[in-house]
Amino acid sequence: MVLAQDVCDAAGGRLLARGAELSDATIAALARRGIEHVMVEAEETLTPELRAAREAEIRARAGHLFRKAGNDPMLLKLRATLLQYRLAGLD
């Protein structure tokens, strides 16, 4: 599980930052500090059809953003890097 929000103690001090992985040991440590609830990110499972649709949306958006890139090697590299980053988020 991954935290969706920072976890703070009663005095407002941050105990864990948003994005931190929650292990059994971390959950136990939070419980010892009196933290009863935290917000976690929802884990979404994509069907193959939904994944293909999202991939098509990402590719279309990148195509639109870089429509004037022509054959500029730097812009083409940036587009490829953007696609790699966005598509990795689907896994």
Order of alpha helices (4+ residues) and beta strands (2+ residues): beta-beta-alpha-alpha-alpha
